[in-house]
């Protein structure tokens, strides 16, 4: 850099920007230094150009531009596929099977200004003469507009980087894509679209290239079928307060390579997730015990340590359903190899614990250590569909949980294939009437077909508590209903209050795992009598709700609907609910408002439309409204929807129906799917209707033969605040 360059760098800042002067100078020096090293690989920018030729076909067709081509397909399930440069929907790890058949009623036809369009029952797709793709409702309202992509291709070959910018309505809100976000709605800014490991070698939160967009015009889901690393930059729009000068929302996706292809599906949130599940596959149905309490132990103390931990829970009245063994039970950390000195009779231990209602789950590192490579981690050929786990069930394990070794690269598709190898291998070994459990820290769309996601301890402190809720909600909207964080010992980063609040939140999430931070940490009792009492209440309520969790899991498999839902789920048109990030719906019957701030003993809760009951006091509230309710350390606010029917665990261990009285003159109902072992998609759902006439509430089971009396005990709540047995 010469003197003239230096003066120019200062002059570019000006008097008003003097504070940025040194930074500008340093940037100029860096640019000059980079120039001095010689030019990098030359690249050519490319855009599609203008339309040259059109080839209609079933469900759409191919539109050829001057420098690229676009394939558009509307499938029979209403999903829209688009692919540039010859990219088709197959092959794809994300799809559960073959690409769905094209909609025979949808045809590619000329549109205005030289463009083309495909009109289908649920959506209209318009393509401009320069390659902009617009998705509209059947009424012609725009849901999203994807501008023509731009490629940067190296002249000496290699993968082409590409970028695509999209626009959504000014009132739209982005949700997803799971991963390390501060809320179910990702904030404006850049978000990495990748998995792998963090700088510390621990598993990075799973990030799905799935974007759910909610607007007044409707809801739609975008899936970009490209596993390469990239960056998604979001900016929500703003309305002009009636002036007509709205600012549209934008998303800009930059990928390091790979195909430019994806899917869009539109409709109500329930319809969108159902269509998504038909593409990426129905979520695996976890075993019933998987919805109980899991405790993670390193296992370094051997079989006696495991027995001590289990006995400690049972003696203190703390429900326990599974113990997860960590690397400490492996021989030298090698996957599938048990340390025979500390676990000489592992199958015997597993049978002993099973009689107590507790299952054993084994950790499996993603990399297998090779004897002839000095302990270095290596991968099996995971994409090979013949790769299977073997021998885990014979050792007494009812499931596995994966970890990622920070010393080896691990991609999102690798995680999907690892889950498939585990799920299919265990299914070949476990008894026919059981289902295996598979948990992974990362994955790719389609991973839900084989198991769930554990997100680890996550960020520390109270921000980490909020982030753990956001992750579960976001993953559910991406099609992964079974997930949850680890609840770690209280002395780690916030004391006993944070530990209790974490446990109370986790008690209402699909996966509940508590962990130990040291060899002496066997359970909540190690943190004092007060913590033990609060833990007993939280875990007891979780045990009571087990039949409800099982029902939600069956419904998630059949419909794709998440178990944990944002509060706007049943009414996305209510704008105020879209911004609610501190509460969630568990199914359609319960609204959970966790405490996310230290020292809080009361909190404000936004209730959707309808009547809601405080499940502890029985007090009724009418929504939509903001209410201020008590939130003492011993519990968090939970509300039940009027007219809801919840299957819960009775005192005798059976299942009873907890019915919340409808408002006068209103009705309600609900579904119950009983657990009956592994018999395909599960038993038939039981349908119940609830009506209210004055003080009398009538519950009926609806069958093909007409309404009948329920065969299960019924407890009606909400009439007098105390509950009445029927």
C-alpha positions in Angstrom: 0.0 0.0 0.0 1.4 3.4 -1.0 0.7 6.8 0.5 -2.0 7.6 -1.9 -3.9 4.3 -1.0 -3.6 5.2 2.6 -5.0 8.7 2.1 -7.9 7.2 0.1 -8.7 4.7 2.9 -9.0 7.6 5.4 -10.9 9.8 3.0 -13.5 7.1 2.3 -14.5 7.3 6.0 -15.1 11.0 6.2 -15.5 13.2 9.2 -18.8 11.5 10.3 -17.2 8.1 10.3 -14.0 9.0 11.9 -14.5 6.4 14.6 -14.4 3.7 12.0 -11.2 5.0 10.4 -8.7 2.5 12.0 -10.8 -0.4 11.0 -11.0 0.8 7.4 -7.3 1.3 7.2 -6.7 -2.3 8.5 -9.2 -3.6 5.9 -7.3 -1.7 3.2 -4.0 -3.2 4.3 -5.5 -6.7 4.3 -7.0 -6.2 0.8 -3.6 -4.9 -0.5 -1.8 -7.9 1.2 -4.2 -10.3 -0.5 -3.7 -8.7 -3.8 0.1 -9.0 -3.4 -0.2 -12.8 -3.1 -1.5 -13.2 -6.6 -4.9 -13.8 -8.0 -7.0 -16.7 -6.8 -8.9 -19.1 -9.0 -10.9 -17.3 -11.6 -14.7 -17.7 -11.4 -17.5 -17.0 -13.8 -20.9 -15.7 -12.6 -23.9 -17.2 -14.3 -27.7 -16.6 -14.2 -30.4 -18.6 -16.1 -31.1 -16.0 -18.8 -34.3 -15.8 -20.8 -36.7 -18.6 -21.7 -35.9 -20.4 -24.9 -38.0 -23.6 -24.9 -40.6 -25.3 -22.8 -41.3 -29.0 -22.5 -44.6 -29.7 -20.7 -45.0 -33.0 -18.9 -47.2 -34.7 -16.2 -47.6 -32.3 -13.2 -45.4 -29.6 -14.8 -42.5 -29.8 -17.1 -39.1 -28.4 -18.0 -38.4 -24.8 -18.8 -35.2 -24.2 -20.7 -33.4 -20.9 -20.3 -30.4 -19.5 -22.2 -27.9 -20.9 -19.6 -29.9 -23.3 -17.4 -33.1 -25.3 -17.1 -35.8 -25.5 -14.5 -37.8 -28.6 -13.7 -41.2 -28.0 -12.0 -43.4 -30.8 -10.7 -46.6 -30.7 -8.7 -47.1 -34.1 -7.0 -50.4 -35.8 -6.1 -49.9 -34.8 -2.5 -49.8 -31.1 -3.4 -46.0 -30.7 -2.8 -44.1 -28.7 -5.4 -40.6 -29.8 -6.6 -38.2 -27.4 -8.4 -34.7 -28.3 -9.6 -32.2 -26.3 -11.7 -29.5 -27.5 -14.1 -31.1 -30.9 -14.6 -31.5 -31.7 -10.9 -34.4 -34.1 -10.2 -36.0 -35.2 -7.0 -34.0 -38.5 -7.0 -31.7 -39.8 -5.7 -32.3 -38.3 -2.3 -31.5 -39.4 1.3 -34.4 -37.3 2.5 -37.2 -39.0 0.6 -38.7 -42.0 2.3 -39.2 -43.7 -1.0 -39.6 -42.9 -4.6 -40.7 -39.4 -5.7 -44.6 -39.2 -5.5 -46.5 -39.4 -8.7 -47.2 -36.2 -10.5 -50.6 -34.6 -10.3 -52.3 -35.5 -13.7 -54.6 -32.5 -13.4 -51.7 -30.0 -13.2 -50.3 -28.7 -16.5 -47.7 -26.3 -17.6 -49.4 -23.4 -19.5 -48.4 -20.0 -20.7 -48.7 -17.1 -18.3 -48.4 -13.3 -18.7 -45.2 -11.5 -19.9 -43.7 -14.6 -21.4 -43.8 -16.6 -18.3 -45.3 -20.0 -17.5 -47.5 -21.4 -14.7 -48.8 -24.7 -13.2 -52.2 -24.5 -11.6 -53.0 -27.3 -9.1 -55.8 -27.8 -6.5 -53.8 -26.4 -3.5 -51.2 -24.2 -5.1 -50.3 -22.3 -8.2 -46.7 -22.1 -9.4 -45.7 -19.2 -11.7 -42.3 -19.0 -13.4 -41.2 -15.7 -15.0 -39.4 -15.5 -18.3 -36.1 -14.9 -16.5 -36.5 -17.7 -13.9 -38.2 -16.2 -10.9 -40.4 -18.9 -9.3 -43.5 -17.7 -7.4 -45.8 -19.9 -5.2 -49.3 -18.7 -4.8 -52.5 -19.8 -3.0 -55.4 -21.0 -5.1 -56.8 -17.5 -4.7 -53.7 -15.9 -6.3 -52.1 -14.5 -3.1 -48.3 -14.8 -3.1 -46.7 -17.1 -0.4 -43.1 -16.8 -1.6 -41.1 -15.6 -4.6 -37.7 -17.2 -5.3 -35.5 -15.0 -7.5 -33.4 -16.7 -10.2 -30.4 -18.4 -8.7 -26.8 -17.2 -9.4 -23.9 -19.6 -9.8 -20.1 -18.9 -9.4 -18.2 -21.5 -11.3 -14.4 -21.9 -11.3 -12.9 -21.9 -14.7 -10.7 -24.8 -13.7 -13.6 -27.0 -12.7 -14.9 -28.0 -9.3 -18.2 -27.5 -7.5 -20.1 -24.3 -8.3 -21.1 -22.1 -5.4 -24.6 -20.7 -5.7 -27.0 -18.2 -4.1 -30.7 -17.8 -4.2 -32.7 -14.9 -2.7 -36.3 -15.2 -1.8 -39.1 -12.9 -0.7 -42.1 -13.5 1.5 -45.0 -11.3 2.6 -44.3 -8.4 5.0 -46.3 -10.0 7.8 -44.6 -13.4 7.5 -42.5 -15.0 10.2 -39.8 -17.6 9.7 -39.7 -20.8 11.9 -37.1 -23.6 12.1 -34.5 -24.8 11.2 -33.7 -26.3 14.6 -30.2 -26.0 15.7 -28.5 -23.2 17.7 -31.2 -20.5 17.6 -32.4 -18.3 20.3 -36.0 -18.9 19.7 -38.4 -21.0 17.6 -38.2 -18.0 15.3 -34.6 -17.6 14.0 -33.5 -14.0 14.4 -32.6 -11.7 11.6 -29.0 -12.4 10.5 -26.9 -15.3 9.2 -27.4 -18.9 10.3 -25.0 -21.7 9.3 -26.7 -24.6 7.4 -24.5 -27.4 8.6 -23.8 -30.0 11.2 -20.7 -31.6 12.5 -18.9 -30.9 15.7 -18.2 -27.7 17.6 -14.8 -26.3 18.4 -14.8 -28.3 21.6 -15.4 -31.6 19.8 -18.9 -32.0 21.2 -21.9 -32.5 18.9 -23.3 -29.5 17.2 -27.1 -29.0 17.4 -28.9 -30.5 14.4 -29.8 -28.0 11.8 -32.3 -28.9 9.1 -32.5 -27.1 5.8 -36.3 -26.8 6.4 -38.0 -23.4 6.7 -41.6 -23.0 7.9 -43.1 -19.6 7.0 -46.3 -18.4 8.6 -48.3 -15.4 7.1 -51.8 -14.1 6.9 -52.0 -15.6 3.4 -51.2 -19.1 4.6 -48.4 -21.4 5.8 -45.8 -23.0 3.7 -42.7 -25.2 4.2 -39.5 -25.0 2.1 -37.0 -27.9 2.0 -33.7 -27.3 0.2 -32.5 -30.8 -0.7 -28.7 -30.1 -0.5 -26.5 -31.4 2.3 -23.5 -29.1 1.5 -22.5 -26.4 4.0 -24.0 -23.0 3.5 -25.4 -19.9 5.1 -29.0 -18.7 5.4 -29.5 -15.0 6.0 -33.0 -13.9 7.2 -34.6 -10.6 7.4 -38.3 -10.4 8.5 -40.4 -7.8 6.7 -42.3 -4.8 8.1 -45.7 -3.5 7.2 -46.2 0.2 6.3 -49.0 0.8 8.8 -51.5 1.4 6.0 -49.2 3.5 3.9 -48.8 0.8 1.3 -45.0 0.9 1.6 -44.4 -2.6 3.0 -41.0 -4.1 3.2 -41.1 -7.8 2.2 -39.3 -10.4 4.3 -36.2 -11.9 2.6 -34.1 -15.0 2.9 -30.8 -15.5 1.1 -29.3 -19.0 0.8 -25.6 -19.3 -0.1 -24.3 -22.9 -0.6 -20.8 -24.1 -1.2 -21.9 -26.5 -3.9 -24.4 -29.3 -4.6 -27.7 -29.3 -6.5 -30.1 -26.4 -6.6 -33.3 -28.2 -5.8 -36.1 -28.3 -3.2 -39.7 -28.8 -2.3 -42.5 -26.4 -1.3 -45.7 -27.4 0.4 -48.5 -25.0 1.4 -51.7 -25.1 3.4 -52.6 -25.1 7.1 -49.8 -26.1 9.5 -51.3 -29.5 10.0 -51.7 -30.0 6.2 -48.1 -28.8 5.6 -46.6 -31.2 8.2 -48.7 -34.1 6.9 -47.4 -33.5 3.3 -43.9 -33.2 4.6 -44.2 -36.5 6.4 -45.5 -38.2 3.3 -42.2 -37.1 1.5 -39.6 -37.5 4.2 -41.2 -40.4 6.0 -43.3 -40.9 9.1 -41.4 -40.5 12.4 -40.3 -43.7 14.1 -42.5 -44.7 17.0 -40.4 -44.9 20.1 -41.2 -47.6 22.7 -43.6 -46.6 25.5 -40.9 -46.6 28.1 -38.9 -44.1 26.1 -41.4 -41.4 27.2 -40.4 -42.0 30.8 -37.4 -40.7 32.8 -33.9 -41.5 31.4 -30.7 -41.1 33.5 -27.3 -40.8 31.9 -24.3 -42.4 33.7 -20.7 -42.5 32.5 -20.5 -46.1 33.7 -16.9 -45.9 35.0 -17.9 -47.5 38.3 -19.2 -50.7 36.7 -22.3 -52.7 37.4 -22.4 -51.8 41.1 -22.6 -48.1 40.3 -25.5 -48.7 38.0 -27.4 -50.7 40.6 -26.7 -47.9 43.2 -28.1 -45.2 40.9 -31.2 -47.3 40.1 -31.8 -48.1 43.7 -31.4 -44.5 44.7 -34.2 -43.4 42.4 -36.6 -46.2 43.4 -36.0 -45.9 47.1 -36.8 -42.1 47.0 -39.9 -42.5 44.9 -38.4 -41.1 41.8 -39.7 -42.8 38.6 -36.9 -44.2 36.4 -37.4 -46.0 33.1 -33.9 -46.2 31.5 -30.2 -45.8 32.3 -27.9 -44.6 29.5 -24.3 -45.9 29.8 -21.6 -43.6 28.5 -18.1 -44.2 27.2 -17.1 -45.5 30.6 -18.6 -48.9 30.0 -16.7 -49.5 26.7 -13.3 -51.2 26.5 -10.9 -48.4 25.7 -13.7 -46.3 24.2 -14.2 -48.7 21.3 -17.7 -48.9 20.0 -19.6 -52.2 20.6 -16.8 -53.5 23.0 -17.8 -53.8 26.6 -15.3 -53.6 29.4 -15.5 -57.1 30.8 -13.7 -56.2 34.1 -16.4 -53.7 35.1 -19.3 -55.2 33.3 -18.7 -59.0 33.4 -22.4 -60.0 33.3 -24.1 -57.2 31.4 -27.0 -59.3 30.1 -27.7 -60.5 33.7 -27.7 -56.9 34.9 -30.0 -55.9 32.0 -32.5 -58.6 33.0 -32.3 -57.7 36.6 -33.1 -54.0 35.9 -35.8 -54.9 33.4 -37.7 -56.6 36.2 -37.6 -53.3 38.0 -39.0 -51.6 34.9 -35.7 -50.0 33.9 -34.0 -50.5 30.5 -30.3 -50.2 29.5 -29.2 -48.0 26.6 -25.7 -48.0 25.3 -23.7 -45.1 23.9 -22.2 -45.8 20.4 -19.5 -43.4 19.1 -20.0 -42.4 15.5 -16.5 -43.5 14.7 -15.3 -47.0 15.2 -11.7 -47.3 16.5 -9.5 -49.5 14.3 -7.0 -51.7 16.0 -4.4 -51.4 13.2 -4.6 -47.6 13.1 -3.4 -46.7 16.6 -6.8 -46.0 17.9 -7.7 -43.6 15.2 -11.4 -43.2 14.5 -12.8 -44.5 11.2 -16.2 -44.8 9.7 -17.9 -47.8 8.3 -19.4 -47.3 4.8 -22.6 -45.7 6.3 -24.4 -45.0 3.0 -24.3 -48.7 2.2 -27.8 -49.9 3.1 -26.4 -53.3 4.2 -24.5 -51.7 7.2 -26.2 -52.9 10.4 -25.6 -52.9 14.1 -25.2 -56.4 15.6 -25.1 -57.8 19.1 -26.4 -54.8 21.0 -29.7 -56.6 22.0 -27.8 -59.7 23.0 -25.8 -57.7 25.5 -29.1 -56.5 27.1 -29.4 -53.1 25.5 -32.9 -51.9 24.5 -31.5 -48.9 22.5 -28.5 -46.8 21.6 -27.5 -43.2 21.7 -24.9 -41.8 19.4 -22.1 -39.3 20.1 -19.8 -37.5 17.6 -16.1 -37.8 17.9 -14.6 -34.3 17.4 -11.4 -35.8 15.8 -13.2 -37.0 12.6 -15.5 -35.3 10.1 -19.2 -36.2 10.4 -21.8 -34.9 8.1 -25.6 -34.7 8.2 -26.2 -37.6 5.8 -23.7 -39.7 7.8 -25.9 -39.1 10.8 -29.0 -40.2 8.9 -27.3 -43.4 7.7 -25.9 -44.1 11.2 -29.4 -43.9 12.6 -30.7 -46.3 9.9 -27.9 -48.8 10.7 -28.8 -48.7 14.3 -32.6 -48.9 13.9 -32.6 -51.7 11.4 -30.0 -53.7 13.2 -31.8 -53.5 16.5 -35.1 -54.3 14.9 -33.6 -57.5 13.7 -32.6 -58.5 17.2 -35.2 -57.2 19.7 -38.3 -59.3 20.5 -41.1 -59.0 17.9 -43.4 -57.2 20.4 -40.8 -54.5 21.2 -39.5 -51.4 19.5 -35.9 -50.1 19.8 -34.8 -46.6 20.8 -32.3 -44.7 18.7 -31.0 -41.2 19.6 -28.6 -39.1 17.6 -27.2 -35.6 18.2 -27.4 -34.6 14.5 -29.1 -35.6 11.3 -30.7 -34.8 8.0 -34.4 -34.7 6.9 -35.5 -38.3 7.0 -33.6 -39.0 10.3 -36.9 -39.1 12.1 -37.7 -42.4 10.3 -35.1 -44.1 12.5 -35.2 -42.3 15.9 -35.1 -39.0 17.8 -32.6 -36.3 18.7 -30.9 -35.6 22.0 -29.5 -32.1 22.0 -27.1 -32.4 24.9 -26.6 -29.9 27.6 -26.6 -27.0 25.2 -25.8 -23.4 26.2 -25.1 -22.8 29.9 -27.2 -20.7 32.2 -30.7 -19.3 31.8 -30.2 -18.5 28.1 -29.5 -22.2 27.6 -32.8 -23.0 29.2 -34.6 -20.8 26.7 -32.6 -22.2 23.8 -33.4 -25.8 24.7 -37.1 -25.1 24.4 -36.5 -23.3 21.1 -34.6 -26.3 19.8 -37.4 -28.8 20.5 -40.1 -26.6 19.0 -38.0 -25.9 15.9 -37.2 -29.6 15.4 -40.9 -30.5 15.7 -41.7 -28.0 12.9 -39.0 -29.6 10.8 -40.6 -33.1 11.1 -38.6 -34.4 14.1 -41.2 -34.8 17.0 -39.1 -36.8 19.5 -36.3 -34.7 21.0 -35.2 -33.1 24.2 -32.2 -31.6 26.1 -30.2 -33.1 28.9 -30.9 -31.9 32.5 -27.6 -31.7 34.2 -26.7 -31.3 37.9 -27.5 -28.0 39.6 -24.1 -26.9 40.7 -22.8 -26.6 37.2 -23.9 -23.2 36.0 -26.8 -21.7 37.9 -27.4 -23.5 41.2 -30.4 -25.5 42.3 -33.1 -23.1 41.0 -31.9 -23.5 37.4 -31.7 -27.3 37.8 -35.3 -27.4 39.1 -36.6 -25.2 36.3 -34.8 -27.3 33.7 -36.3 -30.4 35.1 -39.8 -28.9 35.2 -39.5 -27.9 31.5 -38.1 -31.3 30.4 -41.0 -33.1 32.2 -43.3 -31.7 29.4 -40.9 -32.4 26.5 -40.9 -35.7 24.5 -37.4 -36.8 25.6 -36.5 -36.4 29.3 -32.9 -37.2 30.2 -31.2 -36.3 33.4 -27.4 -36.5 33.7 -24.6 -36.6 36.1 -21.6 -34.2 36.2 -19.4 -36.2 38.6 -18.9 -39.6 40.0 -20.8 -38.8 43.1 -23.8 -37.4 41.3 -26.4 -40.1 41.4 -29.6 -38.1 41.2 -31.6 -35.1 42.4 -31.2 -36.1 46.1 -27.5 -35.1 45.9 -28.7 -31.5 45.7 -30.6 -31.3 48.9 -34.0 -32.2 50.3 -35.8 -29.2 48.7 -34.5 -30.1 45.2 -35.5 -33.8 45.8 -39.1 -32.7 46.7 -39.4 -30.6 43.5 -37.9 -33.3 41.4 -40.4 -35.9 42.8 -43.3 -33.6 41.8 -42.0 -33.0 38.3 -41.1 -36.7 37.6 -44.4 -37.8 39.2 -46.4 -35.6 36.8 -44.4 -36.9 33.9 -45.2 -40.5 34.9 -48.9 -39.5 35.2 -48.9 -38.1 31.6 -47.2 -41.1 30.0 -50.4 -42.4 28.3 -50.9 -38.9 26.8 -47.3 -38.9 25.5 -47.8 -42.3 23.9 -51.0 -41.0 22.2 -49.2 -38.0 20.8 -46.4 -40.2 19.5 -48.8 -42.4 17.6 -50.6 -39.3 16.2 -47.2 -37.8 15.1 -46.4 -41.0 13.2 -49.8 -41.0 11.5 -50.1 -37.2 10.8 -46.6 -35.7 11.0 -47.9 -33.2 13.6 -45.3 -32.3 16.3 -45.9 -33.3 19.9 -44.6 -29.9 21.1 -46.2 -27.1 19.1 -46.0 -23.3 19.1 -49.0 -21.7 20.5 -50.0 -20.3 17.1 -50.4 -23.9 15.7 -54.2 -24.1 15.7 -54.6 -20.4 14.7 -51.7 -19.1 12.6 -53.8 -16.2 11.6 -53.5 -14.7 15.1 -50.5 -12.5 14.7 -49.8 -11.9 18.4 -49.4 -15.7 18.9 -46.7 -15.9 16.3 -44.4 -13.8 18.5 -45.0 -16.0 21.6 -41.7 -17.8 22.4 -41.9 -18.5 26.1 -44.8 -21.1 26.1 -45.9 -24.1 24.0 -48.7 -26.5 23.4 -48.2 -30.1 24.3 -50.6 -31.7 21.8 -53.8 -29.8 21.5 -54.9 -30.2 25.1 -52.2 -28.6 27.3 -50.4 -25.2 27.2 -47.1 -25.2 29.2 -45.6 -21.9 30.4 -42.1 -22.7 31.8 -40.2 -20.3 34.0 -37.3 -19.0 32.0 -36.0 -16.2 34.3 -34.2 -16.5 37.6 -36.0 -15.6 40.8 -39.5 -15.5 39.1 -42.4 -16.6 41.3 -45.1 -15.2 38.9 -45.2 -14.9 35.2 -47.4 -13.6 32.4 -48.9 -16.1 30.0 -50.6 -15.4 26.7 -53.6 -17.6 26.2 -55.1 -18.4 22.8 -58.8 -18.1 22.1 -61.1 -20.2 24.2 -61.4 -21.3 27.8 -58.3 -22.5 29.6 -58.0 -24.1 33.1 -55.1 -23.8 35.4 -54.4 -27.5 36.0 -53.4 -26.9 39.7 -56.1 -24.5 40.9 -58.8 -25.4 38.4 -59.4 -21.7 37.8 -60.9 -20.9 34.3 -59.5 -18.1 32.1 -61.0 -16.8 28.9 -58.7 -16.2 25.9 -57.4 -14.5 24.0 -55.8 -12.8 26.9 -52.7 -12.2 28.9 -52.9 -13.4 32.4 -50.5 -13.2 35.4 -50.3 -16.4 37.3 -48.3 -17.8 40.2 -45.1 -19.8 39.3 -43.5 -20.8 42.6 -40.4 -22.9 42.6 -42.3 -26.1 43.1 -44.2 -25.9 39.8 -44.6 -24.1 36.5 -48.0 -22.9 35.0 -49.8 -25.5 32.9 -53.3 -24.9 31.4 -55.8 -27.4 29.9 -58.1 -26.6 27.1 -61.8 -26.7 27.9 -63.4 -29.8 26.5 -60.0 -31.7 26.3 -59.8 -35.4 26.9 -56.4 -36.6 28.3 -55.4 -40.2 28.9 -53.4 -40.3 32.1 -52.0 -42.9 34.4 -54.3 -43.8 37.3 -53.2 -44.7 40.8 -53.6 -48.4 40.1 -51.3 -48.2 37.0 -54.1 -48.3 34.5 -55.3 -45.5 32.2 -58.1 -43.2 33.0 -59.6 -40.2 31.1 -59.0 -36.7 32.5 -61.8 -34.6 31.0 -61.8 -30.8 31.3 -65.3 -29.4 31.3 -66.4 -27.5 28.2 -67.7 -24.0 28.6 -71.5 -23.9 29.0 -73.1 -24.6 25.7 -69.9 -25.8 24.2 -68.5 -29.3 23.4 -65.2 -31.0 23.1 -63.4 -34.3 22.6 -60.1 -36.0 22.1 -58.3 -39.1 20.8 -56.6 -41.8 22.8 -54.2 -44.4 21.3 -53.5 -47.2 23.8 -50.0 -48.8 23.8 -50.2 -52.4 22.7 -46.6 -53.3 21.8 -45.2 -53.3 18.3 -48.0 -54.1 15.8 -47.2 -51.9 12.8 -48.7 -48.5 13.1 -50.3 -49.3 16.4 -53.9 -49.8 17.5 -56.9 -47.9 16.4 -57.5 -44.5 18.0 -60.3 -44.2 20.5 -62.5 -41.2 19.8 -64.3 -39.4 22.6 -66.9 -36.6 22.6 -67.7 -34.3 25.5 -70.8 -32.3 25.9 -72.0 -30.0 28.7 -75.6 -29.3 29.8 -75.6 -27.1 32.8 -73.6 -28.7 35.6 -73.6 -32.1 33.8 -70.8 -33.3 31.6 -71.4 -36.3 29.3 -68.5 -38.3 27.9 -69.1 -40.8 25.1 -66.9 -43.0 23.0 -67.6 -42.6 19.3 -67.5 -45.9 17.3 -68.8 -47.2 14.0 -71.8 -48.6 15.9 -72.6 -45.3 17.5 -71.9 -43.5 20.8 -71.1 -45.8 23.8 -70.2 -45.4 27.4 -66.4 -45.2 28.0 -64.8 -48.4 29.0 -62.2 -46.4 31.0 -62.6 -44.5 34.3 -63.4 -40.8 33.7 -62.5 -37.9 36.0 -64.1 -34.6 35.1 -62.3 -31.4 36.1 -63.1 -27.8 35.9 -66.6 -27.8 37.3 -65.8 -27.0 40.9 -62.0 -26.8 40.8 -61.4 -30.1 42.6 -62.5 -32.8 40.1 -65.3 -35.3 40.4 -65.1 -39.1 39.8 -67.6 -40.6 37.4 
